[in-house]
Amino acid sequence: MKIPFLFAVVLIVLSCTNKIADSGKHNSTTKTSTPEIAITSTMETLQEKAKRDTTEIDKLFPKSWEGKWGGTLEIFKGFRKGYETPMELHILPDADSTKYSWHIIYGEDKVEGLRPYDLHIIDPSKGLYKVDENNSIAIETYYFADKFVSLFEVEGSLLLSSVEKRGNQLVWEIFAGNMEPVSVTGDTIMGTDTISPVQTFPINVMQRALLGRM
């Protein structure tokens, strides 16, 4: 398990402080410059490691996802497939190193169906990115182990969007439902346990596309 940077520094400081206190019992004239140098050196090492980790994440995503992807988008309502259409996703580097194109094309008409979004790199070390629709809407999106995920609400509908890289494919999925709970359970006391209320929300629509490199 990786120890957070600030927590690691606190541990180092406490460790060095204890060592200084112990050495003072044996020799009150001991200088403290060596532990201070050790703390500085360790902080620099941790900062360098954080930079390396960020670089590795950037190489993994979006670098390894670069290219043009295409396939068929299927839309399901309940267990029935109601509609399907061609779909493309273009993830290409920009002159601005802090962003990529995130262009989505729906349907046969690649002009009418184009959604010229941008993918902004915000903080790769936290898996934080932003999909900018270039129309005043920008959605924070998060990268977890080959999956790019966002959760947002539009006009009373809650949408969970994910794109996952599986081998040579991208699996695009969106689940949508309204924000009126379909049930509320819990909210009771059982013995000595207080059970919190749990709201369950409906899922009415699923969109899914398997996209391969073009």
Sequence and secondary structure as in RCSB ss.txt:
>XXXX:A:sequence
MKIPFLFAVVLIVLSCTNKIADSGKHNSTTKTSTPEIAITSTMETLQEKAKRDTTEIDKLFPKSWEGKWGGTLEI
FKGFRKGYETPMELHILPDADSTKYSWHIIYGEDKVEGLRPYDLHIIDPSKGLYKVDENNSIAIETYYFADKFVS
LFEVEGSLLLSSVEKRGNQLVWEIFAGNMEPVSVTGDTIMGTDTISPVQTFPINVMQRALLGRM
>XXXX:A:secstr
    HHHHHHHHHHHHHHHHHHHHHH TT  SHHHHHHHHHHHHHHHHHHHHHHHHHHHHTTGGG EEEEEEEEE
EETTEEEEEEEEEEEE B SSTTEEEEEEEESS TTTTEEEEEEEEEEGGGTEEEEE SSS EEEEEEETTEEEE
EEEETTEEEEEEEEEETTEEEEEEEEEESS SEEE  EEETTEEE  EEE    EEEEEEEEE 
